[in-house]
Amino acid sequence: MPIKHAALKQIRKDRKREEHNQAIRSELKTLTKRLLAMLNGQQLKEAAALIRDVARKYDAAASKGVIHRNTASRYKARLQRQLNKRTAKA
């Protein structure tokens, strides 16, 4: 266990940041699952509206450093591709 005051403060800061980042990652996963459920249920108009919000959240998480920017881009591209594929079928 660290003894120095600065080390203890850094541990507190790390825990607080990790809780915040975990909440953001959890929200991203929840929104992604909701979007995929809409796509599987053929609710394409609702999914098209939700994908904008999901993309915005991924961009915000990437800009804050919660996830890597390439990871955000990859998830957004995959979700958009699934929406486009299902929209073309309909």
MIMAR-83747 format. One record per atom (N, C-alpha, C): x, y, z; residue number from 1; atom name. Coordinates in steps of 0.001 Angstrom, whole numbers, padded with zeros to 6 digits. Layout:
((X, Y, Z), NUM, CA)
...
END
This chain:
((000846, -001181, 000000), 1, N)
((000000, 000000, 000000), 1, CA)
((000890, 001242, 000000), 1, C)
((000582, 002215, -000843), 2, N)
((001398, 003430, -000882), 2, CA)
((001272, 004227, 000420), 2, C)
((002326, 004915, 000736), 3, N)
((002338, 005703, 001957), 3, CA)
((002211, 007189, 001643), 3, C)
((002795, 007630, 000565), 4, N)
((002808, 009048, 000228), 4, CA)
((001397, 009556, -000052), 4, C)
((001158, 010786, 000343), 5, N)
((-000154, 011406, 000147), 5, CA)
((-000516, 011505, -001333), 5, C)
((000468, 011862, -002165), 6, N)
((000210, 012008, -003598), 6, CA)
((-000182, 010664, -004223), 6, C)
((000437, 009576, -003769), 7, N)
((000110, 008258, -004306), 7, CA)
((-001306, 007856, -003921), 7, C)
((-001697, 008166, -002694), 8, N)
((-003061, 007854, -002258), 8, CA)
((-004083, 008661, -003053), 8, C)
((-003766, 009925, -003309), 9, N)
((-004669, 010755, -004099), 9, CA)
((-004788, 010210, -005520), 9, C)
((-003686, 009763, -006087), 10, N)
((-003724, 009209, -007444), 10, CA)
((-004595, 007955, -007504), 10, C)
((-004541, 007145, -006480), 11, N)
((-005389, 005950, -006419), 11, CA)
((-006862, 006358, -006398), 11, C)
((-007186, 007377, -005607), 12, N)
((-008576, 007856, -005559), 12, CA)
((-009020, 008371, -006920), 12, C)
((-008155, 009125, -007586), 13, N)
((-008490, 009655, -008908), 13, CA)
((-008686, 008538, -009925), 13, C)
((-007808, 007536, -009866), 14, N)
((-007912, 006412, -010796), 14, CA)
((-009221, 005667, -010623), 14, C)
((-009620, 005458, -009385), 15, N)
((-010880, 004743, -009124), 15, CA)
((-012078, 005534, -009655), 15, C)
((-012047, 006840, -009415), 16, N)
((-013148, 007687, -009870), 16, CA)
((-013231, 007690, -011397), 16, C)
((-012083, 007806, -012070), 17, N)
((-012055, 007782, -013539), 17, CA)
((-012543, 006442, -014078), 17, C)
((-012106, 005357, -013436), 18, N)
((-012496, 004029, -013910), 18, CA)
((-014005, 003829, -013784), 18, C)
((-014603, 004303, -012694), 19, N)
((-016057, 004206, -012539), 19, CA)
((-016771, 004992, -013632), 19, C)
((-016275, 006180, -013913), 20, N)
((-016882, 007028, -014943), 20, CA)
((-016763, 006379, -016312), 20, C)
((-015561, 005892, -016636), 21, N)
((-015346, 005263, -017938), 21, CA)
((-016170, 003993, -018078), 21, C)
((-016291, 003230, -016995), 22, N)
((-017075, 001996, -017041), 22, CA)
((-018543, 002306, -017296), 22, C)
((-019041, 003383, -016721), 23, N)
((-020431, 003768, -016946), 23, CA)
((-020651, 004131, -018413), 23, C)
((-019701, 004833, -019006), 24, N)
((-019825, 005205, -020416), 24, CA)
((-019783, 003961, -021299), 24, C)
((-018845, 003044, -021017), 25, N)
((-018763, 001806, -021817), 25, CA)
((-020038, 000986, -021691), 25, C)
((-020589, 000943, -020486), 26, N)
((-021825, 000191, -020262), 26, CA)
((-022974, 000792, -021065), 26, C)
((-023055, 002116, -021081), 27, N)
((-024103, 002782, -021849), 27, CA)
((-023953, 002484, -023342), 27, C)
((-022717, 002481, -023833), 28, N)
((-022481, 002164, -025245), 28, CA)
((-022948, 000753, -025577), 28, C)
((-022636, -000187, -024700), 29, N)
((-023053, -001571, -024936), 29, CA)
((-024575, -001693, -024933), 29, C)
((-025222, -001003, -023991), 30, N)
((-026681, -001064, -023907), 30, CA)
((-027321, -000486, -025162), 30, C)
((-026827, 000671, -025610), 31, N)
((-027389, 001283, -026816), 31, CA)
((-027151, 000405, -028049), 31, C)
((-025989, -000216, -028120), 32, N)
((-025683, -001086, -029250), 32, CA)
((-026626, -002290, -029267), 32, C)
((-026846, -002881, -028101), 33, N)
((-027759, -004027, -028027), 33, CA)
((-029183, -003626, -028395), 33, C)
((-029600, -002435, -027949), 34, N)
((-030940, -001957, -028287), 34, CA)
((-031070, -001750, -029796), 34, C)
((-030039, -001197, -030408), 35, N)
((-030050, -000977, -031856), 35, CA)
((-030094, -002299, -032606), 35, C)
((-029301, -003272, -032175), 36, N)
((-029312, -004578, -032838), 36, CA)
((-030661, -005276, -032679), 36, C)
((-031298, -005107, -031529), 37, N)
((-032625, -005685, -031327), 37, CA)
((-033636, -005047, -032276), 37, C)
((-033524, -003742, -032473), 38, N)
((-034417, -003068, -033421), 38, CA)
((-034183, -003564, -034841), 38, C)
((-032929, -003757, -035196), 39, N)
((-032621, -004245, -036540), 39, CA)
((-033154, -005655, -036741), 39, C)
((-033011, -006493, -035736), 40, N)
((-033521, -007863, -035844), 40, CA)
((-035040, -007895, -035857), 40, C)
((-035667, -006912, -035217), 41, N)
((-037124, -006831, -035199), 41, CA)
((-037694, -006064, -036370), 41, C)
((-036847, -005670, -037319), 42, N)
((-037262, -004949, -038523), 42, CA)
((-037901, -003601, -038207), 42, C)
((-037484, -002956, -037141), 43, N)
((-037943, -001603, -036821), 43, CA)
((-036918, -000631, -037397), 43, C)
((-036934, -000493, -038708), 44, N)
((-035849, 000204, -039390), 44, CA)
((-035889, 001716, -039185), 44, C)
((-037079, 002305, -039118), 45, N)
((-037148, 003757, -038924), 45, CA)
((-036646, 004146, -037539), 45, C)
((-037042, 003367, -036524), 46, N)
((-036565, 003647, -035171), 46, CA)
((-035070, 003413, -035076), 46, C)
((-034586, 002381, -035763), 47, N)
((-033152, 002085, -035752), 47, CA)
((-032359, 003196, -036435), 47, C)
((-032900, 003746, -037520), 48, N)
((-032207, 004834, -038216), 48, CA)
((-032099, 006070, -037330), 48, C)
((-033126, 006311, -036525), 49, N)
((-033067, 007443, -035606), 49, CA)
((-032092, 007175, -034465), 49, C)
((-032085, 005942, -033978), 50, N)
((-031213, 005600, -032854), 50, CA)
((-029748, 005549, -033260), 50, C)
((-029474, 005183, -034502), 51, N)
((-028075, 005038, -034913), 51, CA)
((-027349, 006380, -034866), 51, C)
((-028061, 007470, -035072), 52, N)
((-027434, 008793, -034961), 52, CA)
((-026978, 009059, -033529), 52, C)
((-027838, 008710, -032573), 53, N)
((-027483, 008901, -031166), 53, CA)
((-026324, 007995, -030764), 53, C)
((-026365, 006766, -031242), 54, N)
((-025305, 005815, -030910), 54, CA)
((-023971, 006298, -031480), 54, C)
((-023980, 006767, -032722), 55, N)
((-022755, 007264, -033344), 55, CA)
((-022220, 008476, -032580), 55, C)
((-023108, 009337, -032145), 56, N)
((-022695, 010515, -031378), 56, CA)
((-022049, 010095, -030052), 56, C)
((-022637, 009090, -029395), 57, N)
((-022082, 008616, -028125), 57, CA)
((-020707, 007978, -028330), 57, C)
((-020560, 007208, -029407), 58, N)
((-019253, 006609, -029687), 58, CA)
((-018211, 007692, -029960), 58, C)
((-018592, 008720, -030708), 59, N)
((-017650, 009810, -030985), 59, CA)
((-017260, 010540, -029695), 59, C)
((-018223, 010757, -028829), 60, N)
((-017937, 011446, -027569), 60, CA)
((-017000, 010615, -026697), 60, C)
((-017252, 009309, -026637), 61, N)
((-016387, 008434, -025841), 61, CA)
((-014974, 008407, -026407), 61, C)
((-014867, 008414, -027728), 62, N)
((-013548, 008407, -028357), 62, CA)
((-012820, 009731, -028116), 62, C)
((-013541, 010834, -028157), 63, N)
((-012890, 012130, -027965), 63, CA)
((-012418, 012308, -026520), 63, C)
((-013095, 011661, -025575), 64, N)
((-012696, 011750, -024176), 64, CA)
((-011636, 010714, -023811), 64, C)
((-011331, 009811, -024737), 65, N)
((-010305, 008814, -024469), 65, CA)
((-010814, 007581, -023750), 65, C)
((-012130, 007416, -023652), 66, N)
((-012683, 006237, -022998), 66, CA)
((-012436, 005009, -023865), 66, C)
((-012628, 005158, -025173), 67, N)
((-012300, 004101, -026128), 67, CA)
((-011430, 004713, -027218), 67, C)
((-010751, 003877, -027946), 68, N)
((-009884, 004354, -029020), 68, CA)
((-010738, 004835, -030184), 68, C)
((-010254, 005832, -030907), 69, N)
((-011059, 006410, -031999), 69, CA)
((-011291, 005410, -033120), 69, C)
((-010334, 004520, -033368), 70, N)
((-010529, 003511, -034400), 70, CA)
((-011576, 002481, -033977), 70, C)
((-011626, 002191, -032695), 71, N)
((-012645, 001275, -032179), 71, CA)
((-014028, 001878, -032374), 71, C)
((-014172, 003151, -032062), 72, N)
((-015457, 003830, -032249), 72, CA)
((-015852, 003811, -033714), 72, C)
((-014902, 004089, -034584), 73, N)
((-015175, 004103, -036017), 73, CA)
((-015593, 002724, -036503), 73, C)
((-014932, 001697, -036007), 74, N)
((-015253, 000330, -036416), 74, CA)
((-016674, -000051, -036007), 74, C)
((-017044, 000245, -034768), 75, N)
((-018391, -000080, -034304), 75, CA)
((-019448, 000682, -035100), 75, C)
((-019213, 001962, -035338), 76, N)
((-020170, 002763, -036095), 76, CA)
((-020334, 002217, -037512), 76, C)
((-019225, 001842, -038139), 77, N)
((-019288, 001334, -039512), 77, CA)
((-020048, 000016, -039568), 77, C)
((-019800, -000857, -038609), 78, N)
((-020492, -002153, -038612), 78, CA)
((-021978, -001994, -038393), 78, C)
((-022357, -001114, -037479), 79, N)
((-023782, -000895, -037229), 79, CA)
((-024457, -000265, -038446), 79, C)
((-023801, 000700, -039055), 80, N)
((-024365, 001346, -040240), 80, CA)
((-024494, 000354, -041387), 80, C)
((-023520, -000525, -041536), 81, N)
((-023561, -001520, -042606), 81, CA)
((-024736, -002469, -042409), 81, C)
((-024987, -002861, -041148), 82, N)
((-026136, -003740, -040895), 82, CA)
((-027451, -003028, -041187), 82, C)
((-027536, -001763, -040818), 83, N)
((-028748, -000997, -041107), 83, CA)
((-028950, -000870, -042612), 83, C)
((-027896, -000566, -043335), 84, N)
((-028006, -000426, -044793), 84, CA)
((-028402, -001733, -045455), 84, C)
((-027859, -002830, -044972), 85, N)
((-028179, -004137, -045545), 85, CA)
((-029662, -004467, -045339), 85, C)
((-030159, -004206, -044143), 86, N)
((-031569, -004515, -043867), 86, CA)
((-032512, -003548, -044578), 86, C)
((-032072, -002296, -044725), 87, N)
((-032902, -001326, -045431), 87, CA)
((-032999, -001669, -046912), 87, C)
((-031908, -002171, -047482), 88, N)
((-031922, -002558, -048895), 88, CA)
((-032850, -003737, -049139), 88, C)
((-032922, -004649, -048174), 89, N)
((-033807, -005801, -048323), 89, CA)
((-035276, -005389, -048265), 89, C)
((-035563, -004395, -047422), 90, N)
((-036963, -004000, -047218), 90, CA)
((-037519, -003164, -048350), 90, C)
END
